[in-house]
């Protein structure tokens, strides 16, 4: 995919696809200063927000079309390609008039199919690279649907951006990484480039390097990182922006693992280990299948005596016991809970089928 971004999309990069620049374009001086600092650093395209959708009114909501002219000047001076987020047809039109090299659809917009369709209609007949950020909720259907709408409009250079998902839980990150969502996206669309936005996942500059490395370990095709010459004075998302110097250091220290190795010893040992995993997986499935046969029998018994399918006390008892045993086996509590929840949901489904007499 990284090579596809270079050959088909026309972007350069030192090993990975990199988008970098300030969260928001605030002034011409700020835009040009940042672009100059990033030129020659392997950046595929210079990013800056022109229109900023704020959660509440009264905040800095972007400089508007004037900022696009600053981006154009930055491109002319540094040679960097330029891109920004679009949220409605008027944004698309303003960007196309100035010949921006790449656009992206933000997480808030991806959530609304009406907005995505309006953008797709505005882009019809235009061959411009477009990335789509995942929606703020963990709804992969909305993410896929947004990309499909753009593809239906004739766009061929489409990519995805993972920026984490909102959560009501207290955590160290601004948005939960929720890695299983982009991993599932990669499985369904192996030919679609996907990059990670660690700035929005983390919300804090100090956390970005670790998440950026994790994205590389998961074979993301690149990164989108917010860079500002004076993060403390930024008008939006100050806490999550890196200085150009910190950005360069992060990129220089990234490790880029490959999916395969030419080492015969490695391949032989991996083959042995994968065979062992396959055998254990087969045993697991047989055991789960046996468990579900018992569950069906329990469902028939409950139906005969008109006993409820859900047994809350028993379920609580199971969870306490299985978590205790799982932790003793060095399994995380969250993992054990997820596994048992999935098994329990299937058990409830099977028992309900017994109750209504579905074969």
C-alpha positions in Angstrom: 0.0 0.0 0.0 2.8 2.4 0.8 4.1 2.0 -2.7 0.6 2.4 -4.1 0.5 5.8 -2.4 3.6 6.8 -4.2 3.0 5.4 -7.6 -0.8 5.7 -8.0 -1.3 8.8 -5.8 1.9 10.6 -6.7 3.1 11.2 -3.1 6.7 10.9 -1.9 7.8 9.8 1.5 10.7 8.2 3.3 9.4 4.7 3.8 5.9 5.7 5.0 3.2 8.2 4.0 3.3 11.3 6.2 0.9 14.1 6.5 2.0 16.9 8.9 1.1 20.5 9.7 -0.9 22.6 12.1 -4.4 21.7 13.4 -5.6 25.0 12.1 -4.2 27.6 9.7 -4.0 30.7 12.0 -1.9 33.1 10.0 0.1 33.2 6.8 3.3 33.5 8.9 2.4 30.4 11.0 1.5 28.4 7.9 4.7 29.3 6.0 6.9 28.9 9.1 5.6 25.3 9.7 5.9 24.4 6.0 9.5 25.6 5.8 10.3 23.5 8.9 8.8 20.4 7.3 10.1 20.7 3.8 12.7 18.0 3.0 11.6 15.9 5.9 9.8 13.2 4.0 6.4 14.8 4.4 3.9 13.5 1.7 1.6 16.5 2.1 1.3 19.5 4.3 -2.0 19.6 6.2 -3.9 22.5 7.9 -7.5 22.9 9.0 -9.3 25.8 7.2 -12.8 25.3 8.6 -12.9 23.9 12.1 -16.2 22.3 13.3 -16.3 23.2 17.0 -18.3 21.3 19.6 -19.7 24.6 21.0 -20.0 28.1 19.5 -17.6 30.8 20.5 -14.3 29.0 19.8 -11.9 29.4 16.9 -13.7 28.0 13.9 -11.1 28.5 11.2 -9.9 31.4 9.0 -11.9 30.3 6.0 -10.9 30.5 2.3 -8.2 33.0 3.0 -6.2 30.2 4.6 -6.3 28.2 1.4 -4.3 31.0 -0.3 -1.7 30.6 2.5 -1.5 26.9 1.7 -1.0 27.6 -2.0 1.9 30.0 -1.1 3.4 27.4 1.1 3.3 24.9 -1.8 4.9 27.4 -4.2 7.7 28.1 -1.8 8.5 24.6 -0.4 7.2 22.2 -3.1 5.1 20.4 -0.5 1.7 19.1 -1.6 -1.2 20.6 0.4 -4.5 19.4 1.8 -7.3 20.2 4.2 -10.6 18.9 5.6 -13.8 19.5 3.8 -17.2 19.3 5.4 -19.7 20.7 2.8 -19.8 21.4 -1.0 -18.7 25.0 -0.6 -15.5 23.8 1.0 -14.9 21.4 -1.9 -15.5 24.1 -4.5 -13.1 26.5 -2.7 -10.4 23.8 -2.6 -10.8 22.7 -6.2 -10.6 26.4 -7.4 -7.1 26.6 -5.8 -6.0 23.2 -6.9 -5.4 21.5 -3.5 -3.6 18.2 -3.9 -5.6 16.1 -1.4 -8.7 16.4 0.7 -10.1 14.5 3.7 -13.5 14.1 5.3 -13.5 14.5 9.1 -14.9 12.2 11.7 -17.9 14.4 12.5 -18.8 14.5 8.8 -18.4 10.8 8.3 -21.0 10.3 10.9 -23.7 12.0 8.7 -24.4 10.2 5.4 -26.3 13.2 4.1 -23.1 15.4 4.4 -20.9 12.7 2.9 -23.3 12.4 -0.1 -23.2 16.1 -0.6 -19.4 16.1 -0.7 -19.4 13.1 -3.1 -21.8 15.0 -5.4 -19.5 18.0 -5.3 -16.5 15.9 -6.2 -18.2 14.0 -9.0 -15.9 13.9 -12.1 -12.9 15.1 -10.2 -9.8 13.0 -9.8 -8.4 14.1 -6.5 -7.1 11.9 -3.6 -9.5 11.8 -0.7 -9.1 10.3 2.7 -12.0 9.5 5.0 -11.7 9.5 8.8 -13.5 7.0 10.8 -16.7 8.3 12.5 -16.6 9.4 16.1 -18.5 6.3 17.2 -17.1 2.7 16.6 -19.4 2.2 13.6 -17.4 0.6 10.8 -20.5 0.7 8.6 -20.5 4.5 8.5 -16.8 4.5 7.6 -17.3 2.0 4.8 -20.4 3.7 3.6 -18.7 7.1 3.3 -15.9 5.6 1.2 -18.5 3.8 -1.0 -20.4 7.0 -1.6 -17.2 8.7 -2.8 -16.3 5.7 -4.9 -19.8 5.8 -6.5 -19.1 9.4 -7.5 -16.1 8.2 -9.6 -13.2 8.9 -7.2 -10.5 6.3 -7.5 -7.8 7.4 -5.1 -9.5 6.8 -1.8 -7.9 6.2 1.6 -8.9 5.8 5.2 -7.7 7.6 8.4 -8.1 6.0 11.8 -8.4 8.7 14.6 -9.8 6.6 17.4 -13.4 6.7 18.7 -15.2 8.7 21.4 -15.7 7.1 24.8 -17.6 8.0 27.9 -15.0 6.2 30.0 -12.1 8.0 31.7 -8.9 7.1 30.0 -5.4 8.5 29.2 -6.3 9.2 25.6 -8.6 11.8 24.1 -10.2 9.0 21.9 -10.0 5.3 22.4 -7.5 3.7 20.0 -10.0 0.9 19.2 -7.5 -0.9 17.1 -9.9 -3.8 16.2 -11.9 -1.3 14.0 -9.1 -0.4 11.6 -7.8 -4.0 11.6 -11.3 -5.2 10.5 -11.2 -2.4 7.9 -7.9 -3.7 6.6 -9.3 -7.2 6.4 -12.3 -6.1 4.3 -10.5 -3.6 2.1 -6.8 -4.8 1.8 -6.3 -2.6 -1.3 -7.3 0.7 0.4 -4.5 2.6 2.0 -5.0 3.4 5.7 -3.1 5.9 7.8 -3.3 6.7 11.5 -3.9 10.0 13.2 -2.2 9.6 16.6 -2.7 13.3 17.4 -6.5 12.9 17.8 -6.2 9.5 19.4 -3.8 10.9 22.1 -4.9 14.4 22.7 -1.5 14.9 24.4 1.8 15.4 22.7 3.8 13.1 25.0 1.6 10.1 24.1 1.9 10.4 20.4 5.2 8.5 19.8 3.9 5.3 21.4 0.7 5.3 19.4 2.5 6.2 16.2 4.8 3.2 16.7 1.9 0.9 17.5 0.3 2.0 14.2 3.5 1.1 12.4 3.5 -2.3 14.2 0.0 -2.9 12.9 1.2 -2.2 9.3 -0.6 1.2 8.8 0.5 2.8 5.6 1.4 6.1 7.3 0.6 8.8 9.8 -1.2 12.2 10.0 0.4 14.3 12.8 -0.4 17.8 13.9 2.7 20.1 13.9 2.8 23.7 15.1 5.8 26.1 15.6 4.4 27.2 18.9 1.9 24.6 20.3 1.3 26.4 23.5 0.0 29.4 21.6 -2.2 27.4 19.1 -5.8 28.5 18.7 -7.0 24.9 18.6 -5.9 21.5 20.0 -2.8 23.0 21.6 -2.1 20.0 23.8 -1.8 17.5 21.0 0.5 19.4 18.6 4.2 18.7 18.2 6.9 21.2 17.4 8.7 20.6 14.1 11.7 19.4 16.1 9.7 16.8 18.1 8.0 15.7 14.9 11.3 15.1 13.1 12.6 13.2 16.2 9.5 11.0 16.3 9.8 10.0 12.6 13.6 9.4 12.9 13.0 7.0 15.8 10.1 5.1 14.3 10.7 1.4 13.6 9.1 0.1 10.4 8.5 -3.6 10.7 7.8 -5.7 7.6 5.1 -8.3 7.3 7.5 -11.0 6.3 11.1 -12.1 6.8 13.6 -13.8 4.5 15.2 -15.6 7.4 14.7 -19.4 7.0 15.1 -20.0 10.7 12.4 -17.5 11.4 10.0 -18.9 8.8 10.6 -22.5 10.1 9.9 -21.6 13.7 6.9 -19.5 12.7 5.5 -22.4 10.8 5.8 -24.6 13.8 4.2 -22.1 16.1 1.4 -21.4 13.6 0.7 -25.1 13.4 0.4 -25.2 17.2 -2.0 -22.3 17.2 -4.1 -23.9 14.5 -4.4 -27.1 16.5 -5.4 -25.2 19.7 -7.9 -23.1 17.7 -9.5 -26.4 16.4 -9.7 -27.7 19.9 -11.2 -24.4 21.1 -13.9 -24.5 18.5 -14.8 -28.1 19.3 -15.0 -27.2 23.0 -17.2 -24.2 22.3 -19.4 -26.3 20.0 -19.8 -28.9 22.8 -20.7 -26.1 25.2 -23.4 -24.8 22.9 -24.9 -28.3 22.6 -25.3 -28.2 26.4 -26.7 -24.7 26.2 -29.4 -26.0 23.7 -30.4 -28.7 26.2 -30.6 -26.1 29.0 -32.8 -24.0 26.7 -35.2 -26.9 26.1 -35.4 -27.5 29.8 -36.2 -23.9 30.5 -38.8 -23.8 27.9 -40.6 -26.9 29.3 -40.8 -25.4 32.7 -41.3 -21.7 31.6 -38.1 -20.5 33.2 -36.5 -17.3 31.9 -33.7 -17.5 29.3 -31.6 -15.0 31.2 -30.3 -16.1 34.6 -28.7 -12.9 36.1 -27.3 -14.5 39.3 -25.8 -17.4 37.4 -24.3 -15.0 34.8 -22.7 -12.9 37.6 -21.3 -16.1 39.2 -19.8 -17.2 35.8 -18.2 -13.9 35.2 -16.5 -13.7 38.6 -15.2 -17.3 38.3 -14.0 -17.0 34.7 -12.3 -13.6 35.2 -10.5 -15.1 38.3 -9.3 -18.1 36.3 -8.3 -16.0 33.3 -6.3 -13.6 35.3 -4.5 -16.5 37.0 -3.5 -17.6 33.4 -2.1 -14.1 32.7 -5.1 -13.1 30.6 -6.4 -9.5 30.9 -9.7 -9.0 32.7 -11.0 -7.1 29.7 -10.2 -9.9 27.3 -11.8 -12.5 29.5 -14.9 -10.4 29.8 -15.1 -9.9 26.0 -14.8 -13.6 25.3 -17.4 -14.6 27.9 -19.8 -11.9 26.8 -19.6 -13.2 23.2 -20.2 -16.8 24.3 -23.0 -15.7 26.6 -24.7 -13.7 23.8 -24.6 -16.8 21.5 -25.9 -18.9 24.3 -28.9 -16.6 24.8 -29.5 -16.5 21.0 -29.6 -20.3 20.9 -31.9 -20.7 23.9 -34.3 -18.1 22.5 -34.4 -20.2 19.2 -35.3 -23.2 21.3 -38.0 -21.3 23.0 -39.7 -20.2 19.8 -39.1 -23.5 18.1 -36.8 -22.3 15.4 -34.7 -25.1 13.8 
